[in-house]
Amino acid sequence: MVPGNVKIAIVGSGPAGLSAAAHAAELGISHVLLEAESWLSNTIYRYQKGKHVMAEPDVLPLRSPLEFTAGKREAILGSWNEGTSKLGVTVAHRARVSAISGQKGAFTISLDGGGTLLAEYVVLGIGLQGNLRKLGCPGEDLEWVQYQLDDPDEYKGETIVIVGAGDAAIENAIALAENNKVYILNRRDEFDRAKPGNLSGILKAIEDGKLTCLYNTKPLSADTTAEGKRLRVATNDGETELAVDRIIARLGATPPRAFVESTGITFPSKDPNSVPAVSPQYESNVEGMYIIGALAGFPLIKQAMNQGYEVIEFIEGRKVEPADTPLLREKFAVLPEITDIDEALATMQRRVPILKQLTPLQLREFMIDSDIRAPADGEIIFELNDYTDTFFSVVSGTAEIEIDPGDPSKKITLGKGDFFGEWSLISGRRRSATVRAKEQCVLIETPRRSMNKLIASVAAVKRIIDEVFLRRIIQGKIAPTLPPEELADLVGSAEVRHYRAGEVLFSEGDAGDALHLIRKGSVTIAREIGGKDVVLAYVPAGQYVGEMALVSDLPRSATARAAVATETIRLDGTAFKSLMMRRTQVRDRVQEVYRMRVAQNVVAQSKPMGDVLEFMMSQGLGEATDVLLIDEALCVRCDQCEKACSDTHGNVSRLKREAGPTFNTLHVPTSCRHCEHPHCMKDCPPDAIKRAPNGEVHITDACIGCGNCERNCPYGVIQMGIQSKTRPSLWRWMLFGGEEPGRYHPAKKDKSAKKAAKCDMCKDLDGGPACVRACPTGAAMRASPEQFVRLYRGGH
C-alpha cells in the first residue's frame, strides 16, 4: 500500500534507489520506495540467469547498509531482498509513477491508476532500462519480438536472431547458441562497444561455427507470413529474408527524457544519450529533486549504492564526503597546494579538453583510476622504444617530445590541455619517442585499461584522441618538418578502416588509389609467383603500405592482407600525390622507403618464406612482440628449457615444449607471445596483468583467480591452479615431466588459492629468458616478428 504523505519518495528500486531507501529506513525517516514491478531492482532482475555481476571499482568502499559483493545475479538479489526486509524498508510494488509536480517541501506524485502521494523530497533512481530501444522497423511490437532475455535455457531447438552488438546481445547470443541456431545481427563491421572478454568470446563462437554473425546488416521488417515468421534485413549485398522463431533485440536504452523533462528537470543538450546535470549533492535544477544511479550518468552498481546512502545524508542536511574523496585526496597529495578536491577536479576539467565531456561522476572515477604526477624539470616520462602504455594529459606546465633520436634539438612542446602516449595506447607498440617534463609540469597518468574504457563510453573523447593521433602519425611518418596547416588536405582525406584477419586491403593489379598507415595490427605483403601467393614481407603497426603504386604510377605490385584484426588510416592517393608534388622533402622521404621496399622484395623473391610466414601468422606472430621458437633440427628433447623455467618460477613451468604446432623443423611450443594487445589483459577485474617497460606481459599478486585471462588467451598459454610447495626431484621430473608437483594443478578444496600463471620472460633476471639460456644446443630462441623474418631470411 502506498502511504499518502512521506518525507522522501524514492522512485525506482535499482541499486541506487534501493540503497537510499535502506538508509532512510535505517535512520527512521518517513519514506516510500516506489517500484513499477512486482520485484526489486528490475534491471538486475532482468539480467540473464546466472550472470556474474562485478563489484567495481574495487578500491571504492561500500557505504550502503545493504551488502554487495561480486557474485551471481540470484545471490545478489536474494541478499538485497533479505536486507530490505530486515531494515523495514517501505516498498510499494506495482506503483508506476506517471507525473511529478510541485516544489521542495510539497511534491505531488501521481501514479498509474489514479493514486497520488505527497513528499517533501523526491529521489529519482529510475535508471534507463524502462526506455529500451526497439527495432525501429515494422513488426517491432510482434509477440515473438522481445527485448529482454531472462533464462537462455528456456529456449531449445529454435532459430533465434539477436539484434545488437553490445555486451547484453553478445552474452545472450553465446548462451542461446548452446541449444539453438543463432544469428547475431550487427549493424556495423565489428563489435566495438563490447567489453574485451565478451568481444573475444563472440569472435571465438563465430570462428568455431557455434553461431552466425551478419555484419553491416540492419532489420527492415518483421512479419508472420504463410511460410512462417520472417525477418527482412538489408546487407551490403542487398536485401534478404531470414526464417526465424524469435527475435531478441538488445539495443540498449536511453534516458526516459519525456518523463524526466515533464518534472521540470532540464538536460544539457539535445543528444538523446545525454543525462541531466546534477550538483555534487546529486540535486537537479529542480530544488528538492535529486537524481542518482544510471540516470545521473554512471551505472556502476557500487557507485550507485554509495550515491543512495549519500543523498539521504544530504537531504538530512549533513555534509558528507563522497566515498571516493579520501582516495582522491591521496592522489592529489603530490600537489600540497590543493586543499579542495571538488575545486581541483573542476580546474582539471577546464584545462584538459578530453575531460570536458565527462559528468562529475565519470570524472571522479577517471581520477581514481589515474595518478597525478609532478615530475622535475628534465625528468624522463618515458623513453623511445619503452613498452609502457599509459596515457598522459598535461594539466599545467609543459612537456617536450624528442621526435628525432639522432637530433635531440628537434622537439615538439606540449602545453596545458595537450596529451601524449596515444600511439602506444592505440597500437600496442613500443613508445615512438622520448618525452621529458619541463618546468612546473603536472600530468595525469591513466592506465591503458581505464583510458580504453573512457574512449568506449564517451564518443567525444574518442573523437579528440583519433584526430590528434591522425595528425601526429601523418607528421611523424610522412612529413615531420611540415606545419599542420600544410597537411590539411591530406588529413581531411583520411579515414579509419577496419580489417578482419585475412581480409585484403588491396590486391595485386589494382590501381594505386591510396596509402595505408597501419594504426593497429599488422599486414602481410604477397605476390603471385608461379600461380601461388608468396608472402614477401610482414609490416607491423607504425609503418605504411601502398606507396609503391603511388610513386611509380603503376598498378599494385602485390596484395596486402591483414595478418590479424587490423586498423589502418587510409590516405587518399590524389591528396598524397599533390603533397609530394608541392613538398620535395615528403617526396624524397617516400621515395627512400620505396627504394628500400623494392630492394627487400628482390631479396624476398630470391628467398621466399611464404609457407613458413603464413604458418607463423596462424600461430600469432602477427600480434606478437616475442615468440618462443625451437629448431627441431637442433633440439635433443632434453627438456632443459622446461626445467629451467620451473626452477626459475617456483616449481611452475610456464611452457610446454612438446605441445604446439610444427612446420618443417620450426616448432612453436605453448608459451606466451606477449601480444601487442594482450588478450589476457582485456577483462582482468583486478587489473592484475601488467606490461613491463621491456615488453614483458606478467601477472601480479593481485590475481584473484577468476580465470578470465585463461579463457581470453587464444593460444592456451595460461594455467590456472595452485602452486606446489614442494620442489620435484630429478627422478620425479623425469617420470612426470614436471606435472607432479612442478606445475599448477587444478584447485580443489582451496578455491581461494587458485591463481593464473604464464611466461613473464624472466623479467627480473639478468641474461634473458631461462629457457633460452638453458638450451645446450641453441635450438631455443625468442624473437619479435621482425627479428624472425630477418633471421629466417638470413639462415635459409
N, C-alpha and C positions, 0 to 999 in steps of 0.2 A: 504494500500500500504506500502511496506517495504522501508524505506529510505536507501540510498546507503552508507552513512557514518555517524557514530554516535560516541559519546564518550563512552557510556556504552550500551552494548547489554545485556539484561536480558532474559534468556531462561527459560520459564515456568512461568505461571501466578497463581501458588498456593499462599497461604498466604505470603510466604517469597518473592517470585518474585514480586507479586502484590504490596507489601509494599515498596520494593526497587524502583519500577517504580514510585509509587506515590510520594516518597520522592524526586526522581530525577526531576519529573515534578514540584514539589513544589519549588525546588531550581532553576528551569530553566535550567537544564543540558540537553544537547543533548542526547537522549536515545531512545530505542525502546524495547518494551515488546513483545517477540516472543512467540506465543501460537499456538500449533498444532491444537486445536479445534476451533469451531465457538463461543465458550463461554469462560468466565474466570473461573479460579480455578476449573479445571476439576475434581480433587479429591473430593472436597466438592459438586460439581455439581452432581457427581455420587453417593453421599450418598443417602440412602433410603429416599423417600419422607417423609417430616415431622419429620425427625430425629432431636433430640435436640443436639446441639453442645455446649460443655462446654468451658469455658474460663479459663483454668488453665495455670500456677499456679495463684491462687487468689491474692497472695501477690505481684505479679510482676506487675509493672506499664507498661502501653502500650505506646510506643513511636511513633508508626506509624501515619501518617496523615489520614489514613483510620480508621473508627470506628470499634470496635469489642467488643461485649458483648455476653454472653451466650444467646442462643435462637435457634429458628428453622432454619433449613438449608435455607429455602426460604427467610427469613428475612435477614439473613447474606449476602447471595448472592446479594439480592436487594440493600443492603446498600453499598456493595463494587462496584457494577455497577454504582450506583449514584456517589460515591466518585471519582472513576477514571474519570468519565465524567466531573465532576466539576473541577478537578485538571488539566485536559487536558493531561492525560497520552497517549502517542503514543503507540497504540496497533496494532500489526499485527496478525490477526487471520489466521488460516489455514497455518501457517508458521512453518512447521516441520523442525527442524534442522537435517541435515544428517551428517555434519562434521564441525569441528573447527580446524583451523591450525594457525600457526604464533606465534607471541610473543607479550609481553606487548607493547602497542602502535600501533600494526599492526596485529590484528587478522583478519582472513578471515573466515566468517561463511557461509557455504553452506546450501541451503535449498532444500528440495524435489522439483523436477520440474525444477531445474537448476538455480535458483536465488542465488545471493550472496550479502553480505554486509560487510563492513569493520567497525571495532570497536577498540578503544584503550583499553578497558577493557571488560571482559566478566564475568557475574554473572550467575552461574548455580543454578536455583531454580527448578529443574525438578522433584524432589520428587521420588517416587518409583512406582506409580500406572501405569506408562507406561510399566512396565515389570511384568505383572501379572503372577503368577504361573498357569499353566494349569493342566489338569487332569493327564497327564503323562501316557496315555494309548491310544490304537487305538480308534478313534472316537472323540478325544478331540476337533476337529475343526468342528464337525457337526453343522448344523444350529440351532438345538434345545439344544445345549450345550452352555451355556453362563457364563460369568464371572463377571457380574455386575447385580444389581437389582435397577432400578430407582423408580418404583412405584408398591408396592405389590398389590394395588387394581386393577391393570390391569389384574390380573390372577384370574380366578374363575372356580371351578369345575375340576381342573387339579390334576394329580398325579405328584408331584414335588420332586425330590431328591436334597437336599442341601448337598454338599460335603465340609466338613471343620468343625473345632471345635473352631474357634476364634470368636471374637465379631461380625464381619460382618455376618458370617454364622448363628450365633445364632439369631441376630436381624432379618435377612431375614426369617429364619425358623418360628419364632414366629409370624411375621406379616403375612406370607403366609398361616399359619395354620388356620387363621380365615375363609378362603373361599376355601381351597384346602386340599387334602390329602397329607401330607408332611412326608417325611423321612429325617432325618439328619444322614449323614454317617460320623462317627468319626473313624479315623484310630487307635485311642488309646482307653483306657478303661475309660477315664474321659475327662472333658473339662478343662484342666489345663492351657490353655492360655487365658481364658476368664476373663473379669472384673467380680468382685464378683456379681454385680447386674444382669448381663447377665447370670452368672452361676446359680443363684437361679431361674431366670426366665425360663431357658431352662429345669432345673430339675423339676420344678413345671409343666411345659407344658407336659413333658414326663409322670410324675406321674398322671396327670389328663387325660391322653389319648388324648390330643389335637394333638400330633404328635408322630412319632415313631423314636427312636434312634437305629441305628445299630452300636454297639460298635465293636472295633477291626476289622473293615471292610475296605477294600480298593477296588477301582474300577479296573477292569481288562480290560473291553472294553465296548464301547457304539456302538450300531448298529441299523439300521432300518431293520427289518425282515418282513416276510409276515404277522406275527401276530401283528406287530406294533413296536414301539420304545422300545428298551430293554437296560438295564444296567446290565452287568455281574459283580458280585462282589465276593471277597474272604472273607470268615468269618472264625472264629475258628472252625466251624463245616463243612467247605468245601465251594465249590463254589455254587452260586445260581444266578438266574436271577430276575430282577425287571422290571415289565411293567411300563413305565413312559410316561409322556407327555413332561417333560422338566427336564434338569439337570442344576443346578446353582452351580458352583464351586467357593467358596470363600476361596482360599488357600493362600492369602497374596501376597506379591510381593518381589522381590529382586532388589537391585540397578542395573540399566542398565549398567552393568560393561563393556561390549564390547565397547559401545559408549563412556563412560567416559574415558576408557583407551586409546581409539583412539585419544583423545585430548592431551595425554601426561601425564594425571593425574595418579598417582600410588595409589594402595591400600596396606594397611599394612600387609595383609595376604591373603591366598587363600580361606578363608572362604567365601562362596557365600553371607553371610549376612553382611560381613564387609563393612565399609564405608571409604571413603578417609579421610586421616588425614588433618586437616587444622590448620592454625595458630590462635592465639586469635583474629586476624582481619579477619578470615574466608578465608584467601588466601591459595590456594592449592600449591603443589610443582611447578606448572607452574606459574611463576611470572605474575601477572596481571589477573589471572583467579581465581575467588572466588566461594565458594560453600556455600549455605545457605539452611535452611529448612531440610526436612527429609533426603536428601542425605548427609547432614553434620552430621547426627547421632541422631537427636532427633526431633520427629514430632509434638510436641505441638504447636498449632496454634499461641498462643500469643508470645511464644519464637521465632517462625519463623518470625513473623511480626516485632519483635524488631530487629532481625538479618538483615532484609531487610533495615530498617532505618539505622542501624549502618554501614552496608557495604558501603553504599553511602558516609557516613561521612568519612570512612577510605580511600576510593578511592579519595576523595577530599583533603586528607592529613590532616584531622583534627583528633586530638586524642580525642576519646570519650569513656567514661567508659561504659561497658555493663550495661544494665538496672538493673541487679541484684547486681552490685558491692556495692552500699550503703547498701543493705540488708546483703551482706556477711561481710562487714566491721563491722556491728553491731554484727554479730556472733563472729567475732574474737576479739571483744573488751575485752574479758576476758584475752587475751594474749597481753599486751601492747607492747611487743617487735615486734609484727607483723606490718609491715608497707606496704608491697607489697602483695596484695591479690593473684595475679597470682602465685607469688613465694611460698606463703603459701599453696595454693592448690596443686601445683606440689610436694611440700615436703610431704604433707599428702598422696598423691597418691603413692609416692615412698615407704613410710613407712607402708602403710596398704594394704596387698595383695588383699583384696576383692575390693579395689578401682582401681587396676591397669588396669582392663579391660574396664573401663569406658572412654568414649570420654570426652573431656573437657566440652562439653555442659551437658552431663549426670552428670558429677562430680559437676558442679555448681548447678544444680537443686537438687541433693542429699544433698549438703551442705545447701541450702536454707531451705530444709525441716528439717534439723538436728540442734542440738545445740552443741556448744563446751563447755566443762566443764573442769575446773582446780580445782578439789577438794583438800582439805587439807589432809595432811598425816594422815591416820587413819579414815578419813570420810567414813561413810557407804554409798555405792552407792545404794544398795537395800538389804533387809533382807530376810532370809528364810521365805517362805510362803506369801510374798507380792504378790499382783495381778497385779503389773505393768508389762508392756510387751514391753518396749522399748529395743533397741539393742545397744550395746556399742562396739566401736572399740578403741583400745589403740594406741594413736599417739606417746606418749613418757612416760617415767617413768614406773611404774609397778602397778598392782592391785593384790589383793590376794583373792582367793576363799576359804572360810571355808567349807570344804567338809563334816565334821562330827560335827553336832551341839553339841554332847556330849564331843568332844575333840577339843577345839579351836586351838590346836597345829598342827592339820592335815590341811595343806593348799596346794593349788596349786598357784604358782606365774605366772602371765601373764605379758608379756612384750610388747615392741613395735611391732605392727603389729598383735597382738592377738586380739581376740574379745570374748565377753561373752553376755549372755542373749538370746542365740539362743533357749534354751529349752522352755521358755515361748512364744517366738515368734512362734515356730512351733506347740507346743502342746496346747497353750491357757491356760495352767495350772499355778498354783502359782509358784513363784520363788523356785528353788530347792536348793538354797544355799545362804549364806550371802557373799557379796563382799565388800571389803574395798579398798580404794585408798591408795597407798603408796607414798613415796616422789616423787615430781615432776611429778605427774601423770596428763596427759592430755588425755581427752576422747572425742570421737564424740558420742553423744546420738541421735539415729534415731528413730522416731515413727514407730510403727508396720506397719501402712498402707504404709508408704514410703519404708520401708525395703521390704515388700512383693511385691511392685511394681518393685523394683530393681531386686529382685530374679526372678520375672516373665519375665523381659525383658533382663536380661544378664545371659546367661546359665553358664558362668564361676563362677559367684558369687554364684549361687545355688549349683554348684558342690562343691565349697570350704566349704560352710556352712554345706552341707549334710555330707561331710567327717568328719568334726570336731564334728558335732552333734553325728554321729555314734560312733566315738571313745570315746567320753565323756560319752554317755549313757551306753555303754558296761562297761566302767570302773566304773561308778557310781553305776550301778545296780547289776553288777555281780562280778567285780574284782577291787575294789577301790585301792588296795595296789599294784597291778601289774604294771610294766612299759609298755608303749605302744608296745615295741617290743615283749613282751610275748603274746600279743593279735593279732599278725599279721595274723595268720591263721584264727582265728575266724572273725576278721574284714574283711578279704578277702572273706569269705563265705557269708557275709551279703548282703542282697538285700531288697530294699524298696518294700513293697506290698501294694496295694490299694484295699479296700473292700467297696462296696456299703452297705447301711443299709440293714441288713438281710442276707448278704452274709456270707457263712461259711468259717472260717479259717481252721478248721479241724473237723472231725466227730468222734463221739464215735465209737470205734472199729478200727480206723485207726492205722497204725504203727506210733510210735513216731519218726519222722524224722527231727524235727526242733523245735526251741524255737522262740516265737514271742514277741519282745519288742514292746509295744504299744506306738507309737510315737504321734498319734493324734486320738481323738475319744474315744470310749470305746467298751467293749466286754462283752457279757453275756455268762455264762457257764451253760449248761443244760445237764441233764441226762435223759434217758428214764426210767421212773418208771411206772409200771402198764400200759404199752402201750402208755404213754403220755410223751411228753417232759416237764420236770420240771426244771425251772430256779433255779439254786443253788446259783449263785453269779454274781455280777457286778464288772468288772475290768476296772478301768479308765486308761487314758493315764499316762505313767510313770511307770506302772507295767509290768510284763510279764506273759505270759501263755504258757503252753505246756511243762513245766519242769517235770511234774509228770511221763509222759511216758518215758522220758529220764533217770530219776533217777531210776525208777522201772524196766525198760526194759520190760514193759507190754504194750499192746495196749492202745490207748487213752481211758480214763475212762469217758469222757464227750465230748460234742460238744461245740466248741467256735464259736460264731456268732457276727458279727459287730452289735452293737446297733444303731449306726449312721454311717455316712461316716467315715471310719477309715483307718489310715495308720499304718502299723507295719514294724518293721525291722526283717526280717526272718533270723535266725542264723542256719546254717547247724548243724544237730544233731551230725554227726560224729566229726566235729571240736569241738563242745561243749563238748562232752564226753571226747575227747582227752585232752582238757584243764582241766577238772575235775580230770582226772587221774593224770595229771602232778602236779597240784596245789591243795593241800588239803584245803587251805583257800577258794578256789572257791567252791569245793565240799561241804564243811561244810556250806557255806552260802546258797547254793541252797537247800541242804537237810533240812535246817532250814525252808525255805519257803515251801518246800514240806510237812513237818510235820504239819505246820500251815494250809496249804490248806486241808490236809486230815481231820484235826480236824474241820475246817469250814464246809466241805462237810457233815460230820456226823451230825452237828447241822442243816445244811440246809435241809438235808433229813428228819430230825425229825420235822422241822418247815418249810415246803415248802412254797414258796411265788411265785410260777411260774406265776399264772394268774395275780396277782397284780403287779408283777415286769414287766411282759410283757405290762400291761396297762400303767404303769408309763413310760416305754421306749417309747411307742407310743405317749406319751404326752411331750416328750423332755427331760426326765430325763437323757438319755444317753449323752446329750451335755450340760446339765445344771450345774451350780455351786450353784444355790439356787432356790428352788421352793416353792411357797406358797401352802400349803395343808390345807384342812379343814376336820375335822372329823364330818361327818353328824350326827353321833350318839350324839354328844355333841352340835352341832350348834343349836341355838334357833331362827335363822333368824332375829336377832335384827338389823343387818346391821351396827353395831358399827364399824366394820372393814372398811367399805367403808366411813363412815362419818369421822373417824379418818384420813383416807388417804386424804380426801377432805380438812379437816381443816388444815392438815399439808402442803398441796401443793397448796395454793392459790385458794381454792374452786374447785379444779380439782382432782377428784378421779382417781387414776391410776389403779384401779382394779374393776372388776365386779364380785361380789360374786356369783350371780345366774348363770352367764354364765360359760361355761366349762363343761367337762365330769365328770361323777361319776362312780366309780367302788365299788360295795357294799356300804360301808359308807365313802369311801375315795373320796373326791371331789377336783378337780383341777380347781380353779377359773381362770378367764382370768387375768393373771398378769405375769410380766416379769420373765423369767427363769434365766437371767444373764448368758447366754451361754458361754462356754469356748471360742468358736469362734463366737462372736455375729454376727448374720446375719445383724442386723441393722447397724453395723459399716462398712460393706463391701463396700458400694458405697455411702458414705456421702461426697458430694463435698467440703463442708467447714470443714470437719473433726471435726464435732461438737459433735460426740458421743465418750465419753471417758470411760476408766475403772479406777476407783479409786484403791488405794493400797489394800483396803479390799475386792475388787472384784465387787463393785457396778458399773454397766454399766449405765451411766447417759447422758442426753442431755444438752449441754451447751447453752448459749445465742447466740452462733454463728449460730444456726439453721436458715436456710433460707426458710424452709417450702417446700422443693422440693418434699417431700413425698416418697423418695427412701426407707427410713427406714421402713415406714409403709408397702410398697409393699414387701420388702425383708423379713420381720418377718413372719415366718411360723405359729406363734401362735396367731396372731391378737391382740397383747398387746399394740400397739402404736396407739395413737389417733392423728388426725390432725385437727386443728381448731384454734379458737380464744378464749382466756381465758376471762371468765366473770369478770367484775369489782365488781359485787355485790355478797355478801355472802348470800346464801339461808337461809331462815328462817326454823325452825324445821318443821313447817306446810308444807311449800313447799317441803322440803326434803321428808317428808312422802308421799306427793301426787305424786311427780315426781321421787322419788328415786335418787335425786341428778342430774337428767338430765337437769333441768332448774332452775337456771343458773349455777349449780355447775360444770358441765362437760364442756369440749371443745365442741363448736358447729362448724359445717362446716362454713368456712369463706365464706361470700357472697360478699358484696361490698368491704370490706377492705382486698383484697387478700394479701397484704404485711404483714398483721398481723398473717397470718397462721403459726402455729408452731407445732412441734411434742412434745408429752408428753408421758412419760412412768414411770414405777416404778423405783426409784433410791435407794430403801431400806432405805429411810430416812437417807441417809449417813451423813447429817450434824447434826443429833440429837443424843443425848446420850440415851442409853437404847434400841436401836434397832428399827426395823420397827414398826410404829404406829399401823398398822393393827393387829399385833400380841399382842401388849401391851393393845389394847383396847378391846380385846375379853374377855367377862366376864366369859366364861365357859372353856377357854383353848382349844377351838376347832381349833383355827388357829395356824399354826406353819410354820416357814420357815426352810428348810433343804437342805443340799447338798445331792447328790445321796448316798454317803457313810453313812451319818447320817440317811437317810431314811431307808436304808437296816438294819442298826443296830437297829434303833427304832422299825421298824416293826417286826423284829425277836424277839426283847426283849418284845414286848407287845402282840404278837399273838402266 
